[in-house]
Amino acid sequence: MPRVLIITYYWPPSGGSGVQRWLKMSKYLPENGWQPVIYTADDAEYPVEDASLEKDVTPEAEVIRRPIAEPYTFYKKFLGMKKGEKVKAGFINEGATKSGWKENLSVWLRGNFFIPDARCWWVKPSVRYLSKYLKEHPVDAMISTGPPHSMHLIAKALHKKFNIPWVADFRDPWTDIDFYKDLKLTRCADRKHHRLEQQVLTEATKVVTVGWDCAKGLESHGAKDVVVITNGYDETFVETHGRASLHKSTMFTMSHIGIIGANRNPETFWQVIGELTQSIDLKIKLIGQVDNAVIESIKRNNIEKFVEIIPYIPHNQVIEEQAKSDVLLLFVNNTPNAKGILTGKIFEYMASGRPVLCIGPEDGDSARVLNETNTGITIDFNNKEKMKSVILDMMAKHQENQLITNNIKAVEKYSRRNLTKEFVKILNGII
C-alpha cells in the first residue's frame, strides 16, 4: 500500500474546524489504497480541545508527534492572561474593552516576526527530523495543509530535498485571508509573506483548496490549475449522532455553530430579530466562541433573553444540537473576500436535514452550494426586509411541521468518503 505523509498542525486532541478535514480524509484513505502517515505537533497550543475526536483516528494511521516551540507562553504573560487560559482564534475579543497597546504590539510582533505564523519555529526542527525519518521510512507522496502555512514550508523543504510529489492543501487563503490586513505588516514583512506564498504555490506538485473563489485567488498569486475539493460531512458520524426528523420542537429554535468574530457579526440580522420578538417567541443558540461585539449588538437590540450562548461542546454534541434545531444559521464574514468563504460547517448543516439560513453574498461560494443542493437560502448582509420575510416563512412552516430538507442525494457528493476519493485521484496522478 502506498504511503502519504500528511503534515498538519491540527490533530486530536485539537477541537474546532481546523482538525476536521484531515482527520476525516485520513479515515477514508486506507479503503482507497493509501496509508496515512500523520506528522503533527505534540502538546500544541490549541484554542479548543475535543478528546472525543480521538476515536476518529483510523487504526491504519501512523501518527508521529514532535515537540513544538510556540511563543504563547510569553504572549500570555505579556497580556496578563490567567494560567490555563487559551489563546483565542481568529482575533476574537471576549472582553468588554477595546484592544490596548499590549494587544496591538502583540499583533504587530506576530505579523512581522513570526512569518508566516506563530509555528514558524517548528519548520527547521521538523525538516531535520523528517529528513532522517524519510530515509528509513520512505513515503510515496506528501500533503501539507494550512493554515498554519508553516506546514507548507516544511513540505517545501522536503520536496526539494527528496523530490517527493507534494500536494499543498489550502483550507484558507494566505495573503488573501480576511485578517491579513489587521497584522500591521511592514513592507518588508508583506513582501516576505508574498514571496513565501508564491514559492509554495509554484513549487508544489499540485495545489488544492476548499472553494472556487479561493482557487482564483491562489491562481492570481502564481498557482496553476488549482483543484477544488471542498470540505464535507462524515456520513457515518451524522447518521450515528443525529439527522433531523419531522418531529416538531415546541420552541422555534435557530442555532449557529462555531466562532463568531467581530467581522462575522450580523448586525442587520439582530435588528430583525429585535423587531420580530416584539410579537413572536423564538430562541437563538450560539454554540462556540463569541466576540464581545456580537454580545453588544444583542444587547443593543434588547434580545438577550432570546439568545443562549453555549461555550464549545464536543463535536458529537454539536451534531445532536444541529438535528434538534429548526433552522441552522450561517454568518459569513463581512469582509472583501466574503464571496470565497465556504466554512466546513455548512456541509454538516446540509447533512443534518435542517434548512440553512445564510447571511452573506448571494453570489458567493456558500450560496452556490446551498442553491445547488436546495438546502437553504442566502440573504445579503443588509437585506432587512428579505430576512424578516424568510424568517416568518420558516416559522410558519415550523408550525405546520414542514421545516425539514430531504435532499440527502444532492448532498452526498460532499460526504468525506466521496471527497477522499477525489483526493486519491490526485495522489494516484502525481506518483
N, C-alpha and C positions, 0 to 999 in steps of 0.2 A: 504494500500500500504506500503510495507517495505521501510525503510529509510536508506540511506547510507550517512555517514559523509565523505566528501571529504576535506582533509587538503591540501591546496595549497597556496603557496606564490603568484603565478602569477594569476591575475584575473583582468578583466577590472576595471579601465582604463588602465591597463598594455597592451602594444602592444608587437610586436615581436613574436618569435616562442614559448616561454615557456608557453604562455597562451592558445594556440590553442587546445591542446589535451583535457583538461578537461572542457574547455568552450564548446567544440563541443560534447564531450561524454555526459556531463550532459544534453545537449539539447535533446538527444535522450533516456535518461534513463526513463522518465515518460511513453513513449509509450511502454516501455518494462517492466513496472510494478514496477519501483523504483523511489522514490522521492529523489532528491539530496539535501543534506544539506551542503552548502559550508562554510568552515571556512577559512578566508583569512585575509590578513593584511589591516589595514586602513592607508592611507597616506604613502604608502611604497615608497622606492627609486627605481623606475623602470627606466631602461636605456632608454626606449621609452614608450610613451603613445599613445593610439589609442581609442578615445572616441566612434568611430563608432562600436566598438565591443560590447558595452553595449546592443545593440538591439538583440544580440545573446543569452543573458541570458534568459533561459526558465522561463516563469511565475511561473511554479511549483516549482522552486528552492527557498529554504530558504537560504539567504545569511547572514552570521554572519561576521562582520568586527570588528577586535580588534586592538587597537593601537600597534605599533611595534617600538622598540628601535633599531636603526641601527647606526653603527659607522661612517656613511658617512659625518656627519657634521664636525667632527674632521678631517676626511680624506681629505675633500675638502679644508678646511682651511690650513691644513699642506702642501698640494701641490700647494696652491695659486690659486685654481680654482675660476672662476667668479661666482657671485651669480646667481643661477638658472641653472648653467651648470650641465649636467648629468654625472654620473659616467659611463664610457664605459664598455660594456660587453666583456667578452672573451679576456682579455688582449689586447684590441685594443689600438694602438698608433696612434693618428691622428695628432700628432705634427711632426715637421721636425727634432727633436733632439732625440737622444737615451735616454733611461731611465737613470736618475741620481740617486744619493744616496737616495733622498727622495722617489722616486718610488720603489727602491729596498728595503728600510726599510719598506715601506708600505706593500709590498708583503710578506716580512718576518713576519711582525706582523699579517697580515691576515691569513697566513698559520699556525702559531704556537700558536696564542692566540684566534683565532676565529674558533673553531673546532666544527662541520665540516665546518662552513661557517659563514659569517657575520650576519646571522639571528639567531645565537645560543642563544642570549639573549631573544629571543621570546619563547623559549621552556618552561621554568618553568611557566611564567605567562599564557601561553596558556593551559598548563596542569591543572593549578588551575581553570581557567575559565571553561574549557570544562568538568572538573570533576563535577562542580556544575550544568552545563547545562545538562549533560547526565543523572543525577539523576532525573531531571524533564522532560526531553525530550529524552527518550532513542532512540537509533538507532539500526538497525539490523546488520550493517557491517560498516567498515571504509576503506577508501582508503587514503594513503599518497602518494604524488607524488613529486619527486625530480629529479634534484636539484631545490632549495637548499635542501640538505639532512637533515637539521634540522627538516623538516616536518616529516620525518620518526621517529625522536626521540620523537616528540610529540605523534605520534600514538603508538609508542612502550610503552611509559609510560601508556597511556590509555588502551592499550591492556592488560598490566599486571594488572592494577587496576580493570578493568571491564570484562575482558575476552571476549571482542567484537571481532568477526572474522575480520581479518585485512589483506588487500592486500597492499603490498609495491610496488609501481609503479615507475620504474627507467626509466626516459626519457633519461638519460645519465648515464654512469658509475660513480662510486665514486672514488676509488683509481686508477682506470684504465683510468680515463679521460685524455685527451691529455695534459692538462696544469698542472697536478698534480706534475710533476717533476719540474715545474717552481715555486712552492710555497716556496722553500728554507726551507724545513722542517728539524727540528732537529729529531734525532732518537726517542726521546720521543713523539713528535707530530705525527710522522709517525706511531708509534705503536698505539697511541690513535685513529687515523683515521681508521686503520685496525681493531682495536678491536670493535669500534662502528659499522663499516660496517658489520662485521661478526655477531654481535648481531642482527642487523636489519634483515639480510638475514636468520638467523636461527630461530628467534622468530616470524617472520611474518607468518600468516596462509598460505599465497601464495605470491610468488614474480612474478612480471610481468615486462617485458621490451620491448623495441621497435624494437630490431633486434636480429638476430641469433648469431652473434659473441659476442655481449654484454651479451647474455644469457649464453654463455660458460664461459665468464669471471666471471660473478656473481656466477655461479656454482663452479668455481675454488676457490672462496672465502667463500664457505660454504652453498650457497643456493641449494635447491633440486628441481628438475623438474621445472625449470623456464619456464613460459609460455610467448611466443612471441605474442604480439598484437601490430602491427606496428602503426605508425601514419597514417593519411589518409587525405582525402579531403571531404569537405562538399558539397554533390551533389546539394543541393538547392542553395547554395551560388555561386557555379561555374556556374550553369545554369542561375542565375539571372545576374551575373556580367561579364560573358564572357567565351565563348568557341570558339576556333579558327574556322574560316571559310576558304573556298578555295580562298577568295579574296586575291590577291597578293599585298603586300605592295611595294611601289616604291623602297625603300632602303632596302637592305638585312640587317636585324637587329638581333643581338644576345643580350639576356638580362640575367643578373644574379640578383636574388632577395636575399637579406639578407646580413648578416655580412660577410666580407672577412677579416679575421685576417692575421697576417704575415705567419702563418703556413698553410694557405689556399691559399697563393699567387701562381698562376700557372705560374711560370717563363717561362717554355718552351712554353706555350700557347701564352704568349705575344710576344715571339720571332717569332713564326709562324705568328701571326697577323702582326708584323712588316715587315716580308718578303712578305706577301700577299698584303698588302696595297700599295706596290710599283707598282702593276699592276691592282688592282681591288679596288672598292669602297664599303665600308661597315660601319656599325655603331654598337657600343657596348654600352649597357646601364648597369651601375652598380647601383642598387637601394638598398640603405641601408648604414650602416657604413662600411667605407673602411679604412684599415690600411695604414699608410704612406709608408710602404714597398711596397704595391701594386702600389701606385702612383709613387714611384721612379722607379719601373720596367717599368711602362707605359712610363715614360719619357725617360728611357734608350733606349727603342726600338722605340722612335720617333713616337708614335701613339696617342699623346694627342688629336689631332684634331678628331680622330675617336672614342674617348671614352667620354661618358657623365656620370658623377657621379651625382646621384639624391639622396638627403637625404631621410630619412624614410618617407613613404607616407602611408595613411590608407590602411587597408587590402583590401577593396573593389576596390581601385585603383590599387593595386598590381595585382589582378586577371585580371583586364582590360588590364594592361600592358603585362601580360603573353600572353593573347589572341592576342594582336597586334604584338607580336614579331614573328620572323620567326624560331628562334632556342632559346631554353632555356638552359642556362649554369649552370652546377652543378660542383663546385670546392670542392673536398674532401680534408680535412686536410692531409697534407703530414707528418704524424706522425706514430709512431709504431702501433697505434690502427686504422689505416686508413681502414682496411677491415671491421671493425664493424660500421663505421659511416654511418648512414641512416637518413639523415635530413628530417624534416617534409615537407619541400617544394617540395621534389621530387614527392609526391603524387598529389599535386595541379598542378605541372608541367605536370604530366601524364594525368590528367583530362582535361587540357586545350586544348588538341588536337595538340599541337606543339611538335616536336621532341626534345628530351633532348640530349645534348652533355655533358657527364660526364667525367671530368678529375680526375682519381683516379684508385685504384686497379681493374684490370679486373676480379678478383676473389672475390671481396668484396660484401657486402650486397647490396649496391646501384646497382652494376652491375647485381646482381641476380634478383632484382625487375624489372629493365629495360629490361633484357633479357626475363623474364617470361611474361611480358606484351607486348613485342615488341614495346616499346615506345621510345627507344633511344639507344645510343651506348656509351660504356665506353672505354676510351683510357688511357693507363698508363701515369703517370706523365711526363715521359721523352721520349715518343714515338713521336718524332717530325714529322717524315715522315707520320705516320698514321694520326696525327692531320691535317696536311696540306691536305692530300688526302680526308679525311672525310669532311672538311670544304668546299673544292672545289666542292665535290659531292653535298653537301647540297645547295650550291649556284646555281649549275646547275638545281637542282630540283626546287629551288625558281623561276628561270627564266621560267620554264615550268609549274609553278603553281601547283606543286605536293608535296609541302613541308608541309604535314599535316599527322597526325596519326588518324586512325579511329578505335581504339581498346578499345572503352569505355566498352564493355562487359568484356574484360580481366581485366580492371582497376576497375570494380565495386566492387570487393571483398575488395578494400581498401577505400570504402566510409565510412565516420564516422558512418552512420546509421548501416551498416553491422558490423563494428568493435565493436560498442557498444553492439550489440547482442552477440558477442563473450565474451565481458567483463561481461555481465549479466549472462552468463553461469557459470562463475567463482563465481560471487556473490551468485547465487542460489545454487551452490555446497558447499559453505562454511558455510551457515547459518543453 
